[in-house]
Amino acid sequence: MARRPWLKLLVLIGLFAFSEGREIKLADEDGASLYNRTLAKMLVEYASAVYITDLTALFTWTCSRCNDLTKGFEMIELIVDVQNCLQAFVGVAHDLNSIIIAFRGTIENSMRNWIEDLFWKQLDLNYPGVQGAMVNHGVQNVQLMTFGQPRIGNAAFATYFNEHVADAVRVTHENDIVPHLPPYYSYFSQKTYHHFPREVWLRDIKVDGLEDIVEKICDESGEDPSCCRSVYGRSIWDHLTYYGVELQADTWGSCRMLMNKSVLENYIEYNGDIILARDPSTPSQLKLNSPSHTSRSSV
């Protein structure tokens, strides 16, 4: 069972090295890495930026959402699937010595996106007709973080995914409706849709007029009943903001985009899709650690 459209943006990062000094650390009993708030706040800003409609500002990383924790990011390729109202980018975060890949989720006022989101069925995971779509098995040190992700497979898929992408975090927020979709039925545990671990549930709190966020690190089941499953997920607003950062389009207009002639030299059209691409400035600087020498930071 697999879900074709993503309701919320997904951020996939090839994380080769951390800076120890910038991390808030939370770990399990064995000291294994679970979650890092500083990194999460950085990634959610990448998640927010991919919603920008001004392709020139996004590609040159001069957009209104490109100047905080993500400052200095080097955009390599920006892809727009015009027909399906989808957008993604890939680039280099030199401060993390990492490759960042970000996918835009649902545009809140795109009827096409919402129709796709509400239609789920079992799919052929071999992606017939799309040669080379499977990820190369040689990729190491991949970390996945999603914000408001729906269920995308059954229990067997969740187990398989966890075995092969162990460093994955699903961040959920308060009563966000999307992580509750498609529905989970505990009495059909092997047939129902099932989240993969590990969930981090964000709760908004107010103390003496001050607002803050409390994180709950959930169990390894993927369906911890004390996390987002403990509430009725009925809030669209909680889906559109994570860590106080907006995960929605910056302008009101269904799949609107802007681009000026200054990036025409980077412009490629492929099967109706728009691609802006450039070569990385320092391709030799990113060096992947070998598996035998990879160190995992406690977070």
N, C-alpha and C positions, 0 to 999 in steps of 0.2 A: 504494500500500500504506500503510495507516495503522493504528496500534494504538489500540484504543478505550480500555481502562483504563490508567492510569498505575500502575506498581508503586511508585513512590516520589513523594513530594510534589514539586511543582514550584512554584517561586517566580518570578513575573513582576513586574518592577518598571518603572514609568514613571519613569526617572531623568532629572530635569531639571537637577540641579546637584550637584556633589560639594563637599565641604570638602577642600581640598588638604592640610590639615595632618594628616589622620587616615589617610592612605593609605600602604600598602606598595606600591612601584611595581615592576611587571614589564612589559616591553614587548617587542615584536618589533623587528627591525632597522630598520623604518621609523618606529618610535616610536608605533605604533598600540596602543591599549589592548587588553590581553589578559586580565589577571586581577588582582584586588585582594584580598589575604587579609583585610584588615580588613572590607571590605564583605561578603566571603563568610561570615565569622564572624557578622556581623550578620544576614545573610539566613538562615543555617541556624538561628538562634534563632527567626525568624519561622516557618520550616519546622517546627520542633519544637513551637511553641505551638499550631499548628492541630490537633495531635493531642489537645489537652486535652478531656476529656469534660464538664467543668463549663462549660456554655455561658454561665452568668451571669458567672463569673470571666473567661472568655475575652472576652466581649463588652465588659465593663467594663475590660479589660486589667489585672486584678488577680491573674491566675493565677500559679502558681509559676514559670512559664517566661516571664513578661512583665516582668521587672524588672532585666534586665542591659543589654545593648547596645541593646535595643529599648524601653527605658524612655521614656515620653512618647508612644508610638504612639497615634493616635486611630482607634479602630475605627469604621467606618461601616456595614458590613453583614457579617453572619455567616449563611451558608447551610448547611443540613444536608439532604442528600438521604437521607431515612430509608430508603427502599426499597433503595437501592444502597449504603448504608453509606459515603457520601461527605460531605466537609465542606470548606468554603472560606471565606475572608474577604477583605475589601477595606478598606483604610483609608489614612490619611495618616501618613507619617513626616516630621515637620516638620524634623528635623535634616538630612535628605537632600533636603528640598523635593520629595518623591516620593510617588507613589501605590504602595502595595504590594498585590499580589494573591497570595495563597498558597492552594495546594490540598493537601489531605491525601492521602497515598499509602495503601498497603495497611496495614490494621490486621492485625498479625501473627497474631492468633487469630481472624480473621474468615474462616470457610470460604467465604462468598460472595465476598469480595475475592479470595481465592486462586484460586477457580474461574474468575473473570473474568480474572485475570492470566495464567492458563495457556491461555487461549483467544484466539488471534489470527487475524484474517482480513482480507481486503481490504474496505474500507468506502467508502461513497459520501460523499465529502468535502463535498458540498453540503448535508449535514444535512437530508434531506427532512423536512418537517413541523415544522421549527424555524426560524421566521422570525426574522431579525435575529441569527442565531448567528454570522455571519461578522464578523470584526473590521473596524472602520472604517479605511479607508486613510489617514485624516487623522492618525492617532496618530503622534507623532514621539518620538524619544529613548527608545525602549523597550529595556530591557535584560532579558535572560532568564538565569536561573541555575537549574539543576536539580541535584539530589543523588541519585545512584544511578538515573539514568534508563535505561529499556530502549530498544531500538531501536524507532522509531515509523514508519519509512517506508523506501523503497528509495533508491538512489543519486540518482535524479532528484529525489525529494522533498528529500533532504539538500542538493542543490545549490540548488534553488529556495528552501529555507528560509534557507540561508546568504546568499543574495542579498538577502533581504528582512528578515532579522533578523540582521544582521552582528554585533551586540554580544551574543552568546550564549555561555555557558560551561556545559559539562556537567562537574560535579565527580564523580569516581569515587573509590572508596576501596579500596585493597588488593585483596582477592579477592572483593569484592562480586559476588554471583551475578547480580544483575539487569541490569547493563549488558551482559552476555553473552547476553541474551535479547531477542527471538528470535535464533536463531543466525545468524552471519555466515559465508557461504561465498565465499571469494575467487575460486573458479573459476566462480561465477555472479555476477559483479560487478554486472551490471545488473538482476538479478532478486532477489538476496538482500536482506534487511533491511540497512540501512546507517545508521550514526550520522552526524549532522551535526557539524561542528566548532564550537567548539574544546573538546577535553577537557583537564581538569586532573586529574592522577592523584595522589592522596594516598597517601603511604607512612608508616607508623608506624615510628619508630626509637627505640632506647634507647642512651644514651651515659652510662656511669658511673652507671647507675641512674636517669637522668633521661629522661623520655619527651618526644618532640617529633614534629612532623609535617614531612615534606619534600614539596614539591609539584613535579611535573614538568609543564611546559607542553608539550603534545603538538603534533604537526604539524597542517597544515590539511586533511588527508585525512578526518578524522573516524574513521578506523580505524587509527590509529598502532600498528604492531605492537610498539613498544617501551613502550607504556603498558599499560592494563589488559588488553589482548589478549595481553600477554606472559606472563600467569599463567592458571592454571585458576580460573575464577570459580565457587567452590563454597561461599562463606561467606555465610550469612544474617546472622550477627552483624555483619560488615563493612557490611552494608546498613542496619543499624539504628543505627549511630553514625557521625557525620561531625564532624570537628574536636572529638571528645570529647563531642558533644551528642547526646542520644538522639532519634532520629526514630521514635518508637513511642508507643503509647497510654500515658497516665499511670496507668491502672487496668486490671486484668485483667477483661475483659468484652467480648464481641463487640458492637461498635457501641453501646456503652452511652453514655447522655447524661444530664446533670442540668441542671435549670433551676429557679430559684425565682421567686416572683411579683413580685420587684422589677423585672424586665425585661418584664413583661406589656404595658406601654404601647408597647414596641418590637416586640412579637410579631406576626408575620404568618404565616398558613398558606396555602400555595399548592400545589395539586395534591398534597397530602400531605407537602410539604416544609416545613421550619421555617426561617423567616427572622427575624432580629433586625436592625432597621435604625434609623438615626438620620440626621439631616442633619449635614453637616460644620460644625464651629464657625466656621471661617474659609475659606469656599469661594473667596474672591477672592485668597487669598495664593499659591496654586499657579499659576504662570505658565509656560506652555510656551514655551521658546525657539524662535524661528523656525529652520528648517533652515539658512539662510544664516549665522546667527550662533551656531550650536551649537559649543561647544568640547569636544573629547574629551581627557580627562585621560589621561596615560600611567600605566598601572598595572603 
